[in-house]
Amino acid sequence: MPLTVKCPICSTSVQWNAEALFKPFCSERCKLIDLGDWASEKHSIPVKNNIDPDMMDDIGYDEEDFFKQ
């Protein structure tokens, strides 16, 4: 029995097999809608900022001539 998932855009049932060309989407239309949502930044992957602003001050980024050669 093949796995069945819901299309993330329209919730239509999609069988997860080799014949499903647009899986997990039900159609190219739903796939393109999702791509457009990512392109317009409606979706995003949360990331943690690893840079501590205080550390930047400690190494001299706040000095006026830091970027001058």
MODELLER restraints for C-alpha pairs under 7 A, 6 or more apart:
rsr = mdl.restraints
at = mdl.atoms
rsr.add(forms.Gaussian(group=physical.xy_distance, feature=features.Distance(at['CA:2:A'], at['CA:15:A']), mean=6.36, stdev=0.5))
rsr.add(forms.Gaussian(group=physical.xy_distance, feature=features.Distance(at['CA:2:A'], at['CA:16:A']), mean=6.35, stdev=0.5))
rsr.add(forms.Gaussian(group=physical.xy_distance, feature=features.Distance(at['CA:2:A'], at['CA:17:A']), mean=6.83, stdev=0.5))
rsr.add(forms.Gaussian(group=physical.xy_distance, feature=features.Distance(at['CA:3:A'], at['CA:15:A']), mean=5.85, stdev=0.5))
rsr.add(forms.Gaussian(group=physical.xy_distance, feature=features.Distance(at['CA:3:A'], at['CA:16:A']), mean=5.28, stdev=0.5))
rsr.add(forms.Gaussian(group=physical.xy_distance, feature=features.Distance(at['CA:4:A'], at['CA:13:A']), mean=6.33, stdev=0.5))
rsr.add(forms.Gaussian(group=physical.xy_distance, feature=features.Distance(at['CA:4:A'], at['CA:14:A']), mean=5.48, stdev=0.5))
rsr.add(forms.Gaussian(group=physical.xy_distance, feature=features.Distance(at['CA:4:A'], at['CA:15:A']), mean=4.40, stdev=0.5))
rsr.add(forms.Gaussian(group=physical.xy_distance, feature=features.Distance(at['CA:4:A'], at['CA:16:A']), mean=5.74, stdev=0.5))
rsr.add(forms.Gaussian(group=physical.xy_distance, feature=features.Distance(at['CA:5:A'], at['CA:13:A']), mean=5.68, stdev=0.5))
rsr.add(forms.Gaussian(group=physical.xy_distance, feature=features.Distance(at['CA:5:A'], at['CA:14:A']), mean=5.25, stdev=0.5))
rsr.add(forms.Gaussian(group=physical.xy_distance, feature=features.Distance(at['CA:5:A'], at['CA:15:A']), mean=6.37, stdev=0.5))
rsr.add(forms.Gaussian(group=physical.xy_distance, feature=features.Distance(at['CA:5:A'], at['CA:16:A']), mean=6.89, stdev=0.5))
rsr.add(forms.Gaussian(group=physical.xy_distance, feature=features.Distance(at['CA:6:A'], at['CA:12:A']), mean=5.42, stdev=0.5))
rsr.add(forms.Gaussian(group=physical.xy_distance, feature=features.Distance(at['CA:6:A'], at['CA:13:A']), mean=4.63, stdev=0.5))
rsr.add(forms.Gaussian(group=physical.xy_distance, feature=features.Distance(at['CA:6:A'], at['CA:14:A']), mean=5.85, stdev=0.5))
rsr.add(forms.Gaussian(group=physical.xy_distance, feature=features.Distance(at['CA:7:A'], at['CA:13:A']), mean=6.28, stdev=0.5))
rsr.add(forms.Gaussian(group=physical.xy_distance, feature=features.Distance(at['CA:7:A'], at['CA:14:A']), mean=6.42, stdev=0.5))
rsr.add(forms.Gaussian(group=physical.xy_distance, feature=features.Distance(at['CA:7:A'], at['CA:24:A']), mean=5.83, stdev=0.5))
rsr.add(forms.Gaussian(group=physical.xy_distance, feature=features.Distance(at['CA:7:A'], at['CA:25:A']), mean=4.68, stdev=0.5))
rsr.add(forms.Gaussian(group=physical.xy_distance, feature=features.Distance(at['CA:7:A'], at['CA:26:A']), mean=5.69, stdev=0.5))
rsr.add(forms.Gaussian(group=physical.xy_distance, feature=features.Distance(at['CA:8:A'], at['CA:25:A']), mean=6.54, stdev=0.5))
rsr.add(forms.Gaussian(group=physical.xy_distance, feature=features.Distance(at['CA:9:A'], at['CA:30:A']), mean=5.91, stdev=0.5))
rsr.add(forms.Gaussian(group=physical.xy_distance, feature=features.Distance(at['CA:12:A'], at['CA:26:A']), mean=6.58, stdev=0.5))
rsr.add(forms.Gaussian(group=physical.xy_distance, feature=features.Distance(at['CA:14:A'], at['CA:24:A']), mean=6.92, stdev=0.5))
rsr.add(forms.Gaussian(group=physical.xy_distance, feature=features.Distance(at['CA:14:A'], at['CA:26:A']), mean=5.82, stdev=0.5))
rsr.add(forms.Gaussian(group=physical.xy_distance, feature=features.Distance(at['CA:16:A'], at['CA:23:A']), mean=6.68, stdev=0.5))
rsr.add(forms.Gaussian(group=physical.xy_distance, feature=features.Distance(at['CA:22:A'], at['CA:28:A']), mean=6.21, stdev=0.5))
rsr.add(forms.Gaussian(group=physical.xy_distance, feature=features.Distance(at['CA:22:A'], at['CA:31:A']), mean=6.88, stdev=0.5))
rsr.add(forms.Gaussian(group=physical.xy_distance, feature=features.Distance(at['CA:25:A'], at['CA:31:A']), mean=5.77, stdev=0.5))
rsr.add(forms.Gaussian(group=physical.xy_distance, feature=features.Distance(at['CA:37:A'], at['CA:43:A']), mean=6.29, stdev=0.5))
rsr.add(forms.Gaussian(group=physical.xy_distance, feature=features.Distance(at['CA:60:A'], at['CA:66:A']), mean=6.81, stdev=0.5))
